[in-house]
């Protein structure tokens, strides 16, 4: 089983000529908006509590719709739920909520990076020695984190214009 670094490398053409994750100070509102919005430990609870952004206000209609266009629209569905082909499952709703929260984060986050910081291993900051059951749990969570990172890098490498490429 090969490591992530043995399989993939950073594409220097997509990283300012650098073959390593390089962070630079970026000034200017427009340049920072193009960066990836992230959160920190303090902000994460805010995004979870607030959830997705409410829809933006729409410009008012200055003209009343003509009677012909309202008749062509068919019977009114005001106050009725939108029709859907299949009912949403909880996991589908959860993924949708996650996407909307990511969009919210991308729009307003003050934490901007080209490369996301590495995640701290599970229970890294616990001082005591874990027992066997805790150790098994820590190792399982660490393996899940590693697999998630591998999937993200693999998806980025498959994407046209991605920051990673296969070696």
C-alpha positions, 0 to 999 in steps of 0.5 A: 500500500503506497502512501499519498505522497508516493502516489500524488504530487502538487502540480507546480503549474497550479501553485505558482511554480512551487512543488509544496503547499505555499502560503503567502500574504494576500492583500486586496478584497477581490484576491482574497475572495478567490481563496478558499474560505475556512473556519477555526475552532471558534468559528465552527460552532457559529457556522453550525448554529447559523447554518446556510445563508438566507436567500438574497433579497430580490429586486422588486417587480415594477410592473404587474404581470399581464393577465395573459401570462398569469393564465398561461402559468396554470393553476396556482400552487401557492402554499403547497409544497414543491413536487419532488420525484422522491422524498429526501432522506436524512443523509441527503438533507444533511449533505445539502445542509453541509453544502449550503454551510460551505457556501455560507463559509465561502462567502463570509469567512475571514479565514482564507487559505490556498491550502487547508491546514493539516488536521490534528490527529485524534486525541493528540493533546491528551496527556495521559496514556490511553488504554487498549480500547482508547488506543483502538478508537484513536487508531480507527479515527486516525485511519478515517482521517487519512482515508478522507484526505486520500479521497480529497487529494484523489478527487483533486487530481482527477479534476481538470485544473486540480492542484494535485497530479498523479506521479 
